[in-house]
Amino acid sequence: MSRPRLAPLVLACAAATWCALLAAGPAAQPAQADAVTTVALTYGNPGDVPITGDWNGSGKTQIGAYRPSNDTFYLGDVNGISYEALTYGNPNDVPITGDWDGSGKTQIGAYRPSNDTFYLGDRGGVSYASLTYGNPKDVPITGDWDGSGKTQIGAYRPSTDTFYLGDRGGVSYASFTLGNPGDVPITGDWDGSGKTQIGAFRPSNATFYLGYVNGISPTAIQFGQSGDVPITGDWTGSGKTQIGVYRPSNDTFYLREVTPTPPPVVTAPVATPLPTPPRGTRRHPRVRVTITISWTYNRARTRIHRLQMSRLPRGATVTIRCTGRGCPLKRRSAKARHVKLLERRLQGTTYPAGDRLWITISAPGRVSERALVTIRSGRLPRASLL
């Protein structure tokens, strides 16, 4: 069965005298099953603790290792090659990772069981925040619980199988019970919403249970074997967290890569061209840029399959702000030279009907260009210039 084509939304303001909203797509087709492959990467030494993170801001999670013998983090790439080693923390600390500052790159940190304190470090091995949270014998967890783009702290309490999600002030604002005694806590953005959810790995049957923030009806996926250590990450840059395991017996990471298939696409007509935007002035011409967004959608949600921005002037800044009840990301900005990272972060994000995306492109000495995209149920989003 051939892959369904996508319904593209093109907001073009480059060389034409008006901006057009174009939509085209075939009749609805059945969705194909996601493609699943396993990638094996050998990395580290015996006794290392596996870690994962987006070390380079590429939008894909890479592997790494923490060596307790010298309190050192070794950050590797997808080929299992180290490109950075950072010493941080004290003996008996538990390694943690997260995007503490919202930069798009994962930094390192440590949890100290002796005083229930999280130490959040930068890539230079320097602490810039320490937060006391949880009780003795809690297991540290991290995640972007509120979709702010910054990683917060949390704790899993084995005695009650309860997850406590905290903010950066060390205060709990949510708690959820999930799993059975002996389970290992995991976290990830399982549905691509932009918010981290909870889950559990059960060593007795090598099964991952991926729960949502309400801890109800987790999805069960069997992967790995007895003795494996669970890991999670977005291996493919799809916007959704996937699972994997680290096997201490051979120092090998096994990544379960899922390539998602878009939901069925419905037919959409060609829309009427939008009005001509103001021309600006000779001293301050308007920003001219082409934005292309390809969508897949059904009655429940609309997903950005691909976002591409071209012909950005030098020094331009792109800001995308979302308003509505289901926004996975509230606000994202990027300079022209970093716009590819912004495109990757938004790829795969989903929105319910009623959400709005406000796109602003500004540049020194030019009049800003603004557009509004309104998400609709079972139809192509509507775009307009402001």
Phi and psi in degrees as a GROMACS rama.xvg file:
@    title "Ramachandran Plot"
@    xaxis  label "Phi"
@    yaxis  label "Psi"
@TYPE xy
-74.3441  152.417  SER-2
-69.9556  139.28  ARG-3
-67.7519  140.092  PRO-4
-71.6851  163.898  ARG-5
-102.92  158.869  LEU-6
-96.657  104.726  ALA-7
-85.1741  145.466  PRO-8
-111.859  116.617  LEU-9
-116.092  117.197  VAL-10
-109.379  95.6202  LEU-11
-105.78  120.42  ALA-12
-132.14  40.6447  CYS-13
-99.3995  -71.7237  ALA-14
-110.086  -6.21294  ALA-15
-91.4434  166.83  ALA-16
-90.561  -2.29089  THR-17
-145.219  162.211  TRP-18
-102.101  134.259  CYS-19
-114.941  143.353  ALA-20
-105.709  112.703  LEU-21
-112.079  135.654  LEU-22
-140.985  132.819  ALA-23
-153.316  144.333  ALA-24
-174.227  157.715  GLY-25
-81.5106  176.99  PRO-26
-64.3673  160.872  ALA-27
-58.809  140.043  ALA-28
-125.772  153.556  GLN-29
-62.8848  142.091  PRO-30
-73.5953  143.145  ALA-31
-87.7479  158.578  GLN-32
-71.1383  146.819  ALA-33
-65.4606  145.46  ASP-34
-86.2316  129.863  ALA-35
-120.363  126.549  VAL-36
-132.771  158.542  THR-37
-115.636  127.45  THR-38
-112.51  129.308  VAL-39
-108.525  129.007  ALA-40
-133.182  121.153  LEU-41
-90.0244  129.089  THR-42
-158.651  138.619  TYR-43
94.4709  -172.803  GLY-44
-121.977  162.722  ASN-45
-56.3633  137.571  PRO-46
91.2629  -8.6662  GLY-47
-70.333  156.065  ASP-48
-106.194  126.154  VAL-49
-70.1559  141.327  PRO-50
-135.508  158.564  ILE-51
-139.424  155.676  THR-52
177.141  163.107  GLY-53
-91.2276  82.2161  ASP-54
-66.6086  -30.5265  TRP-55
-109.813  4.34665  ASN-56
72.7304  24.7075  GLY-57
-80.7772  -13.0529  SER-58
93.417  -4.57077  GLY-59
-117.626  143.45  LYS-60
-83.1053  134.99  THR-61
-110.568  171.443  GLN-62
-97.6706  171.646  ILE-63
-173.213  -179.481  GLY-64
-148.033  144.378  ALA-65
-110.685  128.628  TYR-66
-105.533  103.66  ARG-67
-59.8639  -27.7118  PRO-68
-64.2075  -26.2715  SER-69
-133.386  15.1002  ASN-70
52.2283  43.9595  ASP-71
-120.609  135.669  THR-72
-94.6395  128.807  PHE-73
-113.057  114.44  TYR-74
-96.5403  119.445  LEU-75
-109.874  169.469  GLY-76
-102.192  -174.731  ASP-77
-69.5064  -10.168  VAL-78
-96.9441  4.60601  ASN-79
79.105  19.6255  GLY-80
-104.733  130.847  ILE-81
-74.9398  136.716  SER-82
-128.229  2.56834  TYR-83
-160.426  136.652  GLU-84
-127.688  128.954  ALA-85
-132.236  125.087  LEU-86
-91.1529  129.103  THR-87
-158.918  138.398  TYR-88
95.0118  -172.27  GLY-89
-121.545  163.942  ASN-90
-55.8267  143.487  PRO-91
76.117  2.06737  ASN-92
-69.6694  155.664  ASP-93
-103.697  124.331  VAL-94
-69.6902  140.176  PRO-95
-134.312  158.55  ILE-96
-139.17  155.763  THR-97
176.456  162.443  GLY-98
-91.284  82.523  ASP-99
-66.6671  -31.0621  TRP-100
-108.503  3.26387  ASP-101
72.9684  23.0081  GLY-102
-80.2766  -12.8811  SER-103
93.686  -5.58968  GLY-104
-115.568  141.843  LYS-105
-80.8269  133.584  THR-106
-108.972  173.853  GLN-107
-102.157  170.266  ILE-108
-171.424  -178.842  GLY-109
-148.212  145.094  ALA-110
-111.536  128.679  TYR-111
-105.73  104.782  ARG-112
-60.9387  -26.8599  PRO-113
-64.9984  -24.9701  SER-114
-134.14  14.9434  ASN-115
52.4431  43.8302  ASP-116
-121.231  135.401  THR-117
-93.9354  130.764  PHE-118
-114.432  114.623  TYR-119
-98.0508  117.484  LEU-120
-109.384  164.611  GLY-121
-98.488  -173.845  ASP-122
-76.9728  -3.63442  ARG-123
-94.8908  4.68792  GLY-124
78.5725  15.5624  GLY-125
-105.223  132.845  VAL-126
-76.7744  135.098  SER-127
-122.552  3.40437  TYR-128
-160.061  140.801  ALA-129
-133.453  133.181  SER-130
-136.215  125.182  LEU-131
-89.8528  128.98  THR-132
-158.259  138.376  TYR-133
93.966  -172.116  GLY-134
-120.339  162.798  ASN-135
-55.6468  142.671  PRO-136
76.2658  2.11812  LYS-137
-68.7816  155.211  ASP-138
-104.607  126.418  VAL-139
-69.6983  140.774  PRO-140
-134.691  159.444  ILE-141
-139.358  156.016  THR-142
175.254  162.984  GLY-143
-92.2262  82.6646  ASP-144
-66.4031  -31.7818  TRP-145
-108.002  3.88492  ASP-146
72.9701  23.0478  GLY-147
-78.8062  -14.388  SER-148
95.1386  -6.66907  GLY-149
-115.806  142.115  LYS-150
-80.4252  133.483  THR-151
-109.852  175.038  GLN-152
-102.709  170.79  ILE-153
-170.743  -178.134  GLY-154
-147.776  145.814  ALA-155
-112.855  127.957  TYR-156
-104.617  103.715  ARG-157
-59.905  -29.2226  PRO-158
-65.0002  -24.8561  SER-159
-125.593  3.2899  THR-160
54.986  41.9333  ASP-161
-118.381  135.244  THR-162
-95.6184  130.978  PHE-163
-115.187  115.31  TYR-164
-97.0849  119.85  LEU-165
-110.127  165.419  GLY-166
-98.77  -173.259  ASP-167
-76.8819  -5.19771  ARG-168
-93.78  5.03013  GLY-169
77.8161  17.1698  GLY-170
-106.001  132.672  VAL-171
-75.2964  135.388  SER-172
-124.85  2.27861  TYR-173
-161.973  147.664  ALA-174
-142.292  140.433  SER-175
-141.005  140.525  PHE-176
-101.26  129.561  THR-177
-154.672  136.662  LEU-178
100.393  -174.587  GLY-179
-123.564  163.096  ASN-180
-56.1933  136.973  PRO-181
93.0002  -10.0382  GLY-182
-70.4955  155.139  ASP-183
-105.757  126.309  VAL-184
-70.9217  141.129  PRO-185
-135.584  160.121  ILE-186
-138.96  153.882  THR-187
177.553  162.689  GLY-188
-90.9587  81.8884  ASP-189
-67.0378  -31.3296  TRP-190
-106.669  4.72659  ASP-191
71.6647  24.1039  GLY-192
-81.1618  -12.4779  SER-193
93.5939  -4.90818  GLY-194
-116.639  143.044  LYS-195
-81.1396  134.803  THR-196
-112.427  175.467  GLN-197
-101.657  169.71  ILE-198
-172.054  -179.857  GLY-199
-147.699  146.791  ALA-200
-113.577  128.232  PHE-201
-104.53  104.606  ARG-202
-60.1631  -29.1316  PRO-203
-62.9583  -28.4342  SER-204
-130.274  13.7121  ASN-205
49.6189  48.399  ALA-206
-122.536  135.658  THR-207
-92.8374  134.053  PHE-208
-115.953  107.406  TYR-209
-95.8368  109.611  LEU-210
-104.53  161.977  GLY-211
-94.7379  -178.079  TYR-212
-65.223  -16.4472  VAL-213
-90.548  -1.93443  ASN-214
68.2803  16.1481  GLY-215
-105.63  141.84  ILE-216
49.9511  64.0071  SER-217
-68.9724  151.756  PRO-218
-85.5489  130.218  THR-219
-102.456  128.38  ALA-220
-133.66  120.557  ILE-221
-85.9544  127.605  GLN-222
-158.779  131.776  PHE-223
99.3485  -164.008  GLY-224
-147.803  174.378  GLN-225
-58.3019  134.941  SER-226
93.7881  -9.73241  GLY-227
-73.3869  155.273  ASP-228
-109.453  128.066  VAL-229
-72.1279  142.713  PRO-230
-135.946  159.024  ILE-231
-139.116  154.861  THR-232
173.372  163.236  GLY-233
-92.2583  84.2062  ASP-234
-65.854  -30.4488  TRP-235
-105.72  -4.59101  THR-236
74.9871  26.5783  GLY-237
-80.3222  -14.2403  SER-238
96.1427  -7.1026  GLY-239
-117.186  141.809  LYS-240
-76.0845  135.149  THR-241
-114.063  173.712  GLN-242
-108.612  170.498  ILE-243
-173.72  177.777  GLY-244
-139.657  153.989  VAL-245
-112.998  129.403  TYR-246
-106.006  103.565  ARG-247
-60.556  -25.984  PRO-248
-64.3847  -25.3121  SER-249
-134.622  14.9392  ASN-250
52.937  43.1578  ASP-251
-122.654  135.834  THR-252
-92.9797  132.487  PHE-253
-116.144  111.933  TYR-254
-101.293  124.53  LEU-255
-90.2149  99.9095  ARG-256
-91.2832  128.635  GLU-257
-115.42  122.515  VAL-258
-100.937  105.84  THR-259
-72.8458  149.686  PRO-260
-102.194  131.388  THR-261
-60.9332  152.424  PRO-262
-66.2767  166.414  PRO-263
-55.7232  144.626  PRO-264
-105.269  136.703  VAL-265
-100.55  158.734  VAL-266
-66.563  136.515  THR-267
-131.698  137.515  ALA-268
-79.2538  170.7  PRO-269
-82.0132  126.219  VAL-270
-82.3613  163.329  ALA-271
-71.1838  138.205  THR-272
-55.6023  146.552  PRO-273
-80.9748  162.205  LEU-274
-62.2291  157.039  PRO-275
-67.8167  126.998  THR-276
-72.3942  158.092  PRO-277
-57.9804  147.138  PRO-278
-83.0261  -12.0209  ARG-279
78.9735  -158.413  GLY-280
-124.462  171.104  THR-281
-64.2711  -38.1535  ARG-282
-75.8411  -31.7491  ARG-283
-130.569  77.4956  HIS-284
-67.1342  158.989  PRO-285
-75.2253  152.605  ARG-286
-65.0731  133.177  VAL-287
-115.837  121.737  ARG-288
-152.241  153.616  VAL-289
-112.546  124.68  THR-290
-116.134  124.709  ILE-291
-120.466  122.565  THR-292
-122.97  123.127  ILE-293
-100.211  131.513  SER-294
-118.855  152.109  TRP-295
-123.369  144.398  THR-296
-155.083  155.913  TYR-297
-142.131  -166.12  ASN-298
-68.7645  -28.6103  ARG-299
-85.9749  -46.6105  ALA-300
-144.578  160.062  ARG-301
-122.505  135.605  THR-302
-121.748  135.701  ARG-303
-78.6724  110.079  ILE-304
-80.7522  -38.8715  HIS-305
-155.554  138.819  ARG-306
-127.057  129.283  LEU-307
-138.969  130.431  GLN-308
-121.399  128.593  MET-309
-132.706  164.069  SER-310
61.922  34.2107  ARG-311
-72.5219  132.635  LEU-312
-69.864  158.097  PRO-313
-61.7058  134.514  ARG-314
83.2436  2.94871  GLY-315
-70.0908  152.223  ALA-316
-122.808  129.778  THR-317
-106.083  125.808  VAL-318
-123.537  126.496  THR-319
-120.495  120.93  ILE-320
-119.916  138.076  ARG-321
-115.124  134.641  CYS-322
-125.405  144.198  THR-323
136.303  176.915  GLY-324
-81.1281  -16.3964  ARG-325
-119.407  20.8119  GLY-326
-65.019  121.387  CYS-327
-73.8003  -30.613  PRO-328
-133.843  125.552  LEU-329
-75.0265  -42.3848  LYS-330
-157.165  134.836  ARG-331
-139.773  137.575  ARG-332
-132.341  151.922  SER-333
-157.07  143.795  ALA-334
-73.4487  162.891  LYS-335
-55.7687  -37.4595  ALA-336
-72.3075  -15.4002  ARG-337
-113.604  16.643  HIS-338
-67.674  -27.6007  VAL-339
-62.8064  -36.8603  LYS-340
-64.8648  -40.0913  LEU-341
-63.2634  -42.0417  LEU-342
-59.8326  -42.5328  GLU-343
-68.2739  -35.8799  ARG-344
-67.6218  -31.216  ARG-345
-88.1179  -19.8489  LEU-346
-62.4481  130.047  GLN-347
89.9882  -7.69144  GLY-348
-72.1842  146.568  THR-349
-121.568  154.003  THR-350
-142.3  138.684  TYR-351
-82.6494  166.323  PRO-352
-59.2964  140.192  ALA-353
101.891  -21.887  GLY-354
-67.5214  151.346  ASP-355
-129.433  139.001  ARG-356
-110.206  120.929  LEU-357
-103.385  116.477  TRP-358
-110.198  122.143  ILE-359
-124.549  129.668  THR-360
-123.511  117.161  ILE-361
-122.774  156.159  SER-362
-152.873  148.427  ALA-363
-56.553  131.743  PRO-364
75.5505  11.4185  GLY-365
-130.213  154.926  ARG-366
-78.5863  129.045  VAL-367
-63.9117  149.142  SER-368
-105.159  133.023  GLU-369
-130.16  141.443  ARG-370
-140.349  152.652  ALA-371
-123.9  128.341  LEU-372
-114.301  121.442  VAL-373
-106.473  124.894  THR-374
-79.8378  133.318  ILE-375
-123.78  155.242  ARG-376
-79.0324  121.152  SER-377
66.7513  14.2768  GLY-378
-137.528  162.421  ARG-379
-63.752  139.378  LEU-380
-56.4615  151.582  PRO-381
-99.8695  130.711  ARG-382
-115.853  145.498  ALA-383
-149.516  149.414  SER-384
-84.9759  146.53  LEU-385
